[in-house]
Amino acid sequence: MNSIGATILVGLGAVILLAPRKWALLALMAGVLYLTEQQAIEVLEINLTALRFLEVAGLARVFWRSESPIEGLNRLDRAVLLAYGYATAVFLVRSDTGYAQMLGWMVDSTFCYFIFRAWLQRIEDLVWFLRAFVLLLVPYVGLLIVEMYARENPFSILGAETWSNELRAGRIRCMGSFKHPSLLGTLGVALLPLYIALVLTNRKLTPAWAGIVLCVGIILLSNSGGPVAAALIGIAGWLLWVARTKMFVVRRIICGILLMLALAMEAPIWYIPARISAFTGGGGWHRSYLMDVAFSQLDKWWFAGMDRAETVSWFPYLVEATGAADITNAYLDFGLKSGLLAVALFVLLLVRAFQTIGQALEGGRPSAMRRGGEYLLWGTGCALAVHIANWFAITYFDQIYVVWCMQLAAVSSLSRAFEVKRRIRHRAAMPQVAAKEYRGAVSAARSAVDPW
């Protein structure tokens, strides 16, 4: 860690510990933008990145100020603990190496999730954050534009790499503070559905439209096919807003389409990414062939996973850093860590998240919730769909996991907030309903006595 990274870390840490809760949230997300994974300290073979220091500061604040949700764990919280806890436990029992990395993966995910659960307790918290985050995105996108034209990454002073030598369609692929252009693009595509929701609320539209422009700019500057395809999924999710009360029909239609594709395609259905990349660009063939090889080797990893070193024969090329195959599929990553049951628990986590959104929306229709709140909750669902699609193309191996944890926590907290508001409004309406029923009964009795 150099002096610049240490200065940024100390400043953001002070804000997290001492400032109001909403500013602590903004400071942690600022660390995602302006601190790189290379800003780290090695302690007993454990890589303590700057973001991990911020996580510790955030967790200390949550306990110190008693900011944890008072209602306790809900079904989504338990699903998070089960998915990441099981995957970690099986890996530690099976593997002889990688203990520190695996424990760090679990701690990062669970710590971030519960920190954001404590800090995003109201709808207004998310609205404020989205508007304030625009002020951080403006200079960040400016630095990305500098990277594009100068072909030198400004974040190299914080240890970031530059991909200026790699061109796609004649343009460089910007990375910013992230480890890969696709992960930079993931930042933009994950936030885009939320800024669309902010526009639809019709309140203070300038930061909302600015957020959309900045997110689209990040996607374009990353020059990666995966984020473009995921963005289309997010937009499709918003187009389904009109069918929000008939999502069970939409799910059946999607399953029917996939079944027909499976029957009509000569290649297996997991070669769809290869077809899509012909239009969006990117390594679609690699991702499809990866699934093909993984299914053919299912007997080796289905029970408790397998070591990455055993994947060297999967491709004629390897990742230099790991000496193994390039695992660009998050679901397969879970499987190789801890087996098929780990994948099933991860999928269960995603199902729980969508169920939570659906129950909150259904419980609040039509008059118990303001439409603006519905837009924001639907936006979090579209963001989840973006992540689900994106995980077929890449794993989150740098600070982008913080964005995923923030949005998953927003689903849990906002759904709970909507449920509380619905109950409050229902109780407040009960005396009025009772009075109206009483007046109706009196009127009916009078009519029965004297119909004229």
MARPA-192122 format. One record per residue (C-alpha): residue in one letter; x negated, y, z negated. Coordinates in steps of 0.25 Angstrom, whole numbers, plus 2048, in hexadecimal, padded with zeros to 3 digits. Each point is the difference from the previous one (the first is absolute). Layout:
% MARPA-192122
+---+-----+-----+-----+
| r |   X |   Y |   Z |
+---+-----+-----+-----+
| a |   X |   Y |   Z |
...
+---+-----+-----+-----+
***
This chain:
% MARPA-192122
+---+-----+-----+-----+
| r |   X |   Y |   Z |
+---+-----+-----+-----+
| m | 800 | 800 | 800 |
| n | 7FA | 80D | 804 |
| s | 802 | 80E | 7FA |
| i | 80B | 804 | 809 |
| g | 808 | 7F4 | 7FD |
| a | 7FE | 801 | 7F1 |
| t | 805 | 80E | 800 |
| i | 80C | 7FD | 808 |
| l | 802 | 7F4 | 7F6 |
| v | 7FF | 808 | 7F4 |
| g | 809 | 80B | 805 |
| l | 80B | 7F6 | 804 |
| g | 7FE | 7F8 | 7F3 |
| a | 802 | 80D | 7F8 |
| v | 80D | 803 | 807 |
| i | 805 | 7F2 | 7FE |
| l | 7FD | 800 | 7F1 |
| l | 804 | 80F | 7FD |
| a | 80A | 805 | 80A |
| p | 80F | 7FE | 801 |
| r | 805 | 7F2 | 805 |
| k | 803 | 805 | 80E |
| w | 7F2 | 806 | 801 |
| a | 7FA | 7F3 | 7FB |
| l | 807 | 7F9 | 80B |
| l | 7FB | 809 | 80B |
| a | 7F2 | 7FF | 7FA |
| l | 800 | 7F1 | 802 |
| m | 805 | 801 | 80E |
| a | 7F5 | 80B | 803 |
| g | 7F6 | 7F6 | 7FC |
| v | 805 | 7F7 | 80B |
| l | 7FD | 80B | 80A |
| y | 7F3 | 806 | 7FB |
| l | 7F9 | 7F5 | 7FA |
| t | 7FA | 7F4 | 807 |
| e | 7FE | 7F2 | 7FC |
| q | 7F1 | 802 | 801 |
| q | 801 | 809 | 7F4 |
| a | 7FD | 7F6 | 7F5 |
| i | 7F8 | 7FB | 7F5 |
| e | 7FB | 7F1 | 7FE |
| v | 802 | 7FB | 7F2 |
| l | 7FD | 7F1 | 7FE |
| e | 802 | 7FD | 80E |
| i | 80E | 807 | 7FF |
| n | 802 | 80B | 80B |
| l | 806 | 80C | 7F8 |
| t | 805 | 809 | 80B |
| a | 805 | 80E | 7FD |
| l | 80E | 7FC | 802 |
| r | 7FF | 7F6 | 7F5 |
| f | 7FB | 80A | 7F7 |
| l | 80C | 809 | 803 |
| e | 809 | 7F3 | 7FE |
| v | 7FA | 7FF | 7F2 |
| a | 803 | 80E | 7FD |
| g | 80E | 7FF | 805 |
| l | 803 | 7F4 | 7F8 |
| a | 7FA | 806 | 7F4 |
| r | 809 | 80C | 802 |
| v | 80C | 7F7 | 801 |
| f | 7FE | 7FA | 7F3 |
| w | 7FB | 80C | 7F9 |
| r | 80C | 808 | 804 |
| s | 80A | 7F5 | 7FF |
| e | 804 | 802 | 80F |
| s | 803 | 7F1 | 803 |
| p | 80F | 7FE | 804 |
| i | 808 | 7FD | 7F3 |
| e | 809 | 7F6 | 807 |
| g | 7F5 | 7F6 | 800 |
| l | 7FD | 7F6 | 80C |
| n | 80A | 7FE | 80B |
| r | 801 | 7F5 | 80A |
| l | 7F6 | 807 | 80A |
| d | 7F6 | 803 | 7F5 |
| r | 800 | 7F1 | 7FC |
| a | 7FF | 7FC | 80F |
| v | 7F3 | 809 | 801 |
| l | 7FA | 7FA | 7F4 |
| l | 804 | 7F2 | 805 |
| a | 7FA | 801 | 80E |
| y | 7F3 | 807 | 7FD |
| g | 7FE | 7F8 | 7F3 |
| y | 803 | 7F2 | 806 |
| a | 7F7 | 803 | 80C |
| t | 7F4 | 804 | 7F6 |
| a | 802 | 7F5 | 7F7 |
| v | 800 | 7F5 | 80B |
| f | 7F4 | 807 | 806 |
| l | 7F8 | 800 | 7F3 |
| v | 803 | 7F2 | 7FE |
| r | 7FC | 7FB | 80E |
| s | 7F4 | 809 | 804 |
| d | 7F2 | 800 | 7FB |
| t | 7FD | 80E | 804 |
| g | 807 | 80E | 802 |
| y | 806 | 801 | 7F2 |
| a | 7FD | 80E | 7FE |
| q | 806 | 804 | 80E |
| m | 80C | 7F8 | 7FE |
| l | 803 | 806 | 7F2 |
| g | 7FD | 80E | 805 |
| w | 80B | 7FD | 80B |
| m | 80A | 7FC | 7F6 |
| v | 7FD | 80B | 7F6 |
| d | 800 | 80B | 80B |
| s | 80D | 7FC | 805 |
| t | 808 | 7FE | 7F3 |
| f | 7F9 | 80C | 7F9 |
| c | 804 | 809 | 80C |
| y | 80E | 7FB | 801 |
| f | 803 | 802 | 7F1 |
| i | 7FA | 80E | 800 |
| f | 809 | 804 | 80B |
| r | 80C | 7FA | 7F9 |
| a | 7FD | 809 | 7F4 |
| w | 7FE | 80C | 809 |
| l | 80B | 7FF | 80A |
| q | 80C | 7FF | 7F7 |
| r | 80A | 80A | 807 |
| i | 804 | 803 | 80E |
| e | 7FA | 80E | 7FE |
| d | 7F2 | 7FA | 7FD |
| l | 7FF | 7FA | 80E |
| v | 806 | 80C | 807 |
| w | 7F6 | 809 | 7F9 |
| f | 7F4 | 7F7 | 803 |
| l | 803 | 7FF | 80F |
| r | 801 | 80F | 801 |
| a | 7F3 | 802 | 7F8 |
| f | 7F9 | 7F5 | 807 |
| v | 801 | 808 | 80D |
| l | 7F6 | 80A | 7FA |
| l | 7F6 | 7F5 | 7FF |
| l | 803 | 7FB | 80E |
| v | 7FE | 80D | 807 |
| p | 7F0 | 801 | 7FD |
| y | 7FF | 7F1 | 801 |
| v | 805 | 800 | 80E |
| g | 7F8 | 80B | 803 |
| l | 7F3 | 7F8 | 7FC |
| l | 805 | 7F5 | 809 |
| i | 801 | 809 | 80C |
| v | 7F2 | 804 | 7FD |
| e | 7FC | 7F2 | 800 |
| m | 807 | 7FE | 80E |
| y | 7F9 | 80B | 807 |
| a | 7F2 | 800 | 7F9 |
| r | 800 | 7F1 | 800 |
| e | 7FB | 800 | 7F2 |
| n | 808 | 7FD | 7F4 |
| p | 800 | 80B | 7F5 |
| f | 802 | 7F6 | 7F6 |
| s | 7F2 | 7FA | 802 |
| i | 7FB | 809 | 7F5 |
| l | 809 | 7F7 | 7F7 |
| g | 7FA | 7F3 | 807 |
| a | 80B | 7FE | 80A |
| e | 7FC | 7FA | 80D |
| t | 803 | 805 | 80E |
| w | 805 | 7F9 | 80C |
| s | 7FC | 80B | 80A |
| n | 7F9 | 7F5 | 809 |
| e | 80D | 7F8 | 802 |
| l | 80A | 806 | 80A |
| r | 80E | 7FB | 803 |
| a | 806 | 806 | 80D |
| g | 7F5 | 80A | 800 |
| r | 803 | 806 | 7F2 |
| i | 7F8 | 7FD | 7F3 |
| r | 807 | 7F9 | 7F4 |
| c | 800 | 809 | 7F4 |
| m | 7FE | 7FA | 7F2 |
| g | 800 | 80B | 7F7 |
| s | 7FE | 7FB | 7F1 |
| f | 805 | 7F2 | 804 |
| k | 7F8 | 7F4 | 804 |
| h | 807 | 7FD | 80D |
| p | 808 | 809 | 80A |
| s | 80C | 7F7 | 7FE |
| l | 800 | 802 | 7F1 |
| l | 800 | 80F | 803 |
| g | 80B | 7FF | 80A |
| t | 808 | 7F8 | 7F5 |
| l | 7FF | 80C | 7F7 |
| g | 808 | 808 | 80A |
| v | 80A | 7F5 | 804 |
| a | 803 | 7FD | 7F2 |
| l | 804 | 80E | 7FC |
| l | 807 | 803 | 80D |
| p | 80D | 7FA | 7FC |
| l | 801 | 808 | 7F3 |
| y | 7FD | 80D | 807 |
| i | 80C | 7FC | 809 |
| a | 808 | 7FE | 7F4 |
| l | 7FC | 80E | 7FB |
| v | 804 | 806 | 80D |
| l | 80E | 7FA | 7FF |
| t | 802 | 805 | 7F2 |
| n | 801 | 80E | 806 |
| r | 7F9 | 807 | 7F5 |
| k | 7F3 | 808 | 802 |
| l | 7FE | 7FA | 80E |
| t | 7F2 | 807 | 803 |
| p | 7F8 | 7F6 | 7F7 |
| a | 808 | 7F5 | 805 |
| w | 7FE | 803 | 80F |
| a | 7F1 | 803 | 7FD |
| g | 7FF | 7F2 | 7F9 |
| i | 805 | 7F9 | 80D |
| v | 7F7 | 808 | 809 |
| l | 7F4 | 7FD | 7F7 |
| c | 803 | 7F1 | 7FF |
| v | 802 | 7FF | 80F |
| g | 7F3 | 807 | 801 |
| i | 7F9 | 7F6 | 7F7 |
| i | 806 | 7F4 | 808 |
| l | 7FB | 806 | 80D |
| l | 7F2 | 804 | 7FB |
| s | 7FE | 7F2 | 7FB |
| n | 802 | 7FB | 80E |
| s | 804 | 7F2 | 7FC |
| g | 80B | 7F7 | 805 |
| g | 805 | 7FA | 7F3 |
| p | 804 | 80D | 7FA |
| v | 808 | 804 | 80D |
| a | 807 | 7F3 | 800 |
| a | 803 | 801 | 7F1 |
| a | 805 | 80F | 803 |
| l | 80A | 7FA | 80A |
| i | 805 | 7F6 | 7F5 |
| g | 802 | 80C | 7F6 |
| i | 808 | 808 | 80B |
| a | 808 | 7F4 | 803 |
| g | 803 | 7FF | 7F1 |
| w | 806 | 80E | 800 |
| l | 808 | 7FD | 80D |
| l | 807 | 7F5 | 7F7 |
| w | 805 | 80B | 7F7 |
| v | 80D | 800 | 807 |
| a | 801 | 7F1 | 7FD |
| r | 7FC | 801 | 7F1 |
| t | 80D | 7FA | 7FB |
| k | 7FF | 7F4 | 80A |
| m | 7F1 | 7FC | 7FE |
| f | 804 | 7F1 | 7FE |
| v | 804 | 801 | 80E |
| v | 7F3 | 806 | 804 |
| r | 7F8 | 7F6 | 7F9 |
| r | 808 | 7F5 | 808 |
| i | 7FE | 807 | 80D |
| i | 7F1 | 801 | 7FD |
| c | 7FF | 7F1 | 7FD |
| g | 808 | 7FC | 80C |
| i | 7F6 | 809 | 809 |
| l | 7F4 | 7F9 | 7FA |
| l | 806 | 7F2 | 802 |
| m | 803 | 803 | 80F |
| l | 7F2 | 806 | 802 |
| a | 7FB | 7F3 | 7F9 |
| l | 808 | 7F8 | 80A |
| a | 7FD | 808 | 80C |
| m | 7F1 | 803 | 7FE |
| e | 7F6 | 7F5 | 805 |
| a | 7F6 | 804 | 7F6 |
| p | 803 | 800 | 7F1 |
| i | 808 | 80B | 7FA |
| w | 7F4 | 806 | 7F8 |
| y | 7FA | 804 | 80E |
| i | 80A | 80C | 800 |
| p | 7F5 | 809 | 7FB |
| a | 7F8 | 7FC | 80C |
| r | 80B | 805 | 809 |
| i | 803 | 80D | 7F8 |
| s | 7F1 | 804 | 800 |
| a | 801 | 800 | 80F |
| f | 808 | 80D | 7FF |
| t | 7FB | 806 | 7F3 |
| g | 7F1 | 7FB | 801 |
| g | 7F8 | 7F9 | 7F5 |
| g | 7FC | 7F2 | 7FD |
| g | 80D | 7F9 | 801 |
| w | 7FA | 7F3 | 806 |
| h | 7F7 | 7FF | 7F4 |
| r | 80B | 801 | 7F6 |
| s | 809 | 7F6 | 808 |
| y | 7F4 | 7F6 | 802 |
| l | 7FD | 802 | 7F1 |
| m | 80E | 7FB | 7FC |
| d | 7FF | 7F5 | 80A |
| v | 7F3 | 7FB | 7FA |
| a | 805 | 802 | 7F2 |
| f | 80C | 7F7 | 803 |
| s | 7F7 | 7F5 | 806 |
| q | 7F8 | 800 | 7F3 |
| l | 80C | 801 | 7F7 |
| d | 7FC | 7F3 | 7F9 |
| k | 7F3 | 806 | 7FB |
| w | 806 | 80C | 7F9 |
| w | 80F | 7FE | 7FD |
| f | 7FE | 7FB | 7F2 |
| a | 7F7 | 80A | 7F9 |
| g | 7F9 | 807 | 80C |
| m | 7F2 | 7FF | 805 |
| d | 7F2 | 807 | 800 |
| r | 7FE | 80A | 80B |
| a | 7F3 | 7F9 | 803 |
| e | 808 | 7F5 | 806 |
| t | 806 | 809 | 80B |
| v | 7F3 | 802 | 807 |
| s | 805 | 7F6 | 80B |
| w | 80D | 807 | 803 |
| f | 7FA | 80B | 809 |
| p | 7F4 | 801 | 809 |
| y | 7FD | 80D | 7F8 |
| l | 7FF | 803 | 7F1 |
| v | 801 | 80C | 7F7 |
| e | 7F2 | 804 | 7FD |
| a | 803 | 804 | 7F2 |
| t | 807 | 7F3 | 7FC |
| g | 7FA | 7F6 | 80A |
| a | 80E | 7FB | 802 |
| a | 80C | 801 | 809 |
| d | 806 | 80E | 801 |
| i | 80D | 7FD | 7F8 |
| t | 809 | 80C | 805 |
| n | 80D | 7FA | 7FA |
| a | 804 | 804 | 7F2 |
| y | 809 | 7F4 | 7FE |
| l | 7F5 | 7F6 | 805 |
| d | 7F7 | 807 | 7F6 |
| f | 809 | 7FD | 7F5 |
| g | 801 | 7F1 | 805 |
| l | 7F0 | 7FF | 801 |
| k | 7FF | 806 | 7F2 |
| s | 80A | 7F7 | 7F9 |
| g | 808 | 7F7 | 80A |
| l | 80E | 800 | 805 |
| l | 807 | 802 | 7F3 |
| a | 7F9 | 80E | 7FF |
| v | 805 | 804 | 80D |
| a | 80E | 7FC | 7FC |
| l | 7FF | 808 | 7F3 |
| f | 7FB | 80C | 808 |
| v | 80C | 7FF | 80A |
| l | 809 | 7FE | 7F4 |
| l | 7FA | 80E | 7FB |
| l | 804 | 806 | 80D |
| v | 80E | 7FA | 800 |
| r | 802 | 805 | 7F1 |
| a | 7FC | 80E | 805 |
| f | 80A | 800 | 80B |
| q | 80B | 7FA | 7F7 |
| t | 7FD | 80C | 7F6 |
| i | 802 | 80A | 80B |
| g | 80D | 7F9 | 805 |
| q | 806 | 7FF | 7F2 |
| a | 7FD | 80F | 7FD |
| l | 806 | 805 | 80D |
| e | 80C | 7F6 | 7FF |
| g | 803 | 804 | 7F2 |
| g | 800 | 80F | 803 |
| r | 809 | 801 | 80C |
| p | 807 | 808 | 804 |
| s | 801 | 80B | 7F5 |
| a | 7F7 | 7FC | 7F5 |
| m | 7F3 | 805 | 806 |
| r | 7FC | 80C | 808 |
| r | 7FD | 7FD | 80E |
| g | 7F2 | 806 | 7FF |
| g | 7FD | 7F5 | 7F6 |
| e | 805 | 7F5 | 809 |
| y | 7F7 | 806 | 80B |
| l | 7F4 | 7FF | 7F7 |
| l | 803 | 7F2 | 7FB |
| w | 802 | 7FB | 80F |
| g | 7F3 | 807 | 803 |
| t | 7F8 | 7F7 | 7F6 |
| g | 807 | 7F4 | 806 |
| c | 7FB | 804 | 80E |
| a | 7F2 | 802 | 7FA |
| l | 800 | 7F2 | 7FA |
| a | 804 | 7FB | 80E |
| v | 7F4 | 808 | 806 |
| h | 7F7 | 7F9 | 7F6 |
| i | 806 | 7F2 | 803 |
| a | 7FE | 802 | 80F |
| n | 7F2 | 806 | 7FE |
| w | 7FB | 7F4 | 7F8 |
| f | 801 | 7F7 | 80C |
| a | 7F5 | 809 | 805 |
| i | 7F7 | 803 | 7F5 |
| t | 7FD | 7FE | 7F1 |
| y | 7FF | 80C | 7F6 |
| f | 7F1 | 7FF | 7FC |
| d | 7FE | 80F | 7FC |
| q | 807 | 80B | 7F9 |
| i | 80D | 7FE | 808 |
| y | 805 | 7F6 | 7F6 |
| v | 803 | 80C | 7F7 |
| v | 80A | 805 | 80A |
| w | 807 | 7F3 | 801 |
| c | 801 | 7FF | 7F1 |
| m | 805 | 80E | 7FF |
| q | 80C | 7FD | 80A |
| l | 803 | 7F3 | 7F9 |
| a | 801 | 806 | 7F3 |
| a | 809 | 80B | 806 |
| v | 809 | 7F5 | 804 |
| s | 801 | 7FB | 7F2 |
| s | 801 | 80E | 7F9 |
| l | 80A | 807 | 80A |
| s | 809 | 7F4 | 800 |
| r | 800 | 800 | 7F1 |
| a | 803 | 80F | 800 |
| f | 80B | 7FF | 80A |
| e | 806 | 7F5 | 7F7 |
| v | 7FF | 809 | 7F4 |
| k | 807 | 80C | 807 |
| r | 80B | 7F7 | 806 |
| r | 803 | 7FB | 7F1 |
| i | 800 | 80F | 7FB |
| r | 809 | 805 | 80B |
| h | 809 | 7F4 | 7FE |
| r | 801 | 803 | 7F1 |
| a | 802 | 80E | 802 |
| a | 80B | 7FD | 80A |
| m | 808 | 7F7 | 7F7 |
| p | 807 | 80B | 7F7 |
| q | 804 | 807 | 80D |
| v | 805 | 7F3 | 806 |
| a | 808 | 7FC | 7F3 |
| a | 806 | 80E | 800 |
| k | 804 | 7FF | 80E |
| e | 807 | 7F2 | 7FE |
| y | 807 | 806 | 7F3 |
| r | 806 | 80B | 808 |
| g | 804 | 7F6 | 80B |
| a | 807 | 7F7 | 7F6 |
| v | 807 | 80C | 7FA |
| s | 805 | 805 | 80E |
| a | 804 | 7F2 | 803 |
| a | 808 | 7FE | 7F3 |
| r | 807 | 80E | 802 |
| s | 804 | 7FC | 80F |
| a | 806 | 7F3 | 7FA |
| v | 808 | 807 | 7F6 |
| d | 804 | 80B | 80A |
| p | 7FD | 7FD | 80E |
| w | 805 | 80E | 805 |
+---+-----+-----+-----+
***
